[in-house]
Amino acid sequence: MLFKVEMTVRLPATMPAAEADALKKTEREVAQGLMRDGTWRHLWRVAGRYANVSIFDVDSVEQLHQLLSGLPLFPYMDVEVVPLCRHPSSIRDDDR
Ligand SMILES: O=C(O)CC1=CCC(=O)O1
């Protein structure tokens, strides 16, 4: 099942830089692990914002929730999830 997920990160201005840097580093490691195993298919920066648009390939909504809520930056994110299905006009065979 494919989902478009938009994550907007809102770190508190009062958070010490070292704590923010450590969270971002751990987030990157987790994200890259999920990209390697094919679960986190795409990760795009939204230009001009501390936000990303991602495509996840998961087995269930529960798996997606578990994954998103386990991200190190999750407590500081607004998350919007949109379910996706194949477009009948698509000629790609890797979008199902
Ligand atoms: O920077 C972001 O948009 C949040 C994030 C997701 C994966 C990652 O490494 O950072």
The ligand as an SDF file (V2000), in Angstrom:
LIG
                    3D

 10 10  0  0  0  0  0  0  0  0999 V2000
   14.1660   16.9950    7.4170 O   0  0  0  0  0  0  0  0  0  0  0  0
   13.0230   16.4590    7.4140 C   0  0  0  0  0  0  0  0  0  0  0  0
   12.1610   16.7360    6.5910 O   0  0  0  0  0  0  0  0  0  0  0  0
   12.7240   15.3590    8.3960 C   0  0  0  0  0  0  0  0  0  0  0  0
   13.3900   14.1470    7.9800 C   0  0  0  0  0  0  0  0  0  0  0  0
   12.8310   13.0290    7.4750 C   0  0  0  0  0  0  0  0  0  0  0  0
   13.8700   12.0810    7.1800 C   0  0  0  0  0  0  0  0  0  0  0  0
   15.0540   12.8150    7.5730 C   0  0  0  0  0  0  0  0  0  0  0  0
   16.2260   12.4380    7.5250 O   0  0  0  0  0  0  0  0  0  0  0  0
   14.7350   14.0500    8.0360 O   0  0  0  0  0  0  0  0  0  0  0  0
  1  2  2  0
  2  3  1  0
  2  4  1  0
  4  5  1  0
  5  6  2  0
  5 10  1  0
  6  7  1  0
  7  8  1  0
  8  9  2  0
  8 10  1  0
M  END
$$$$
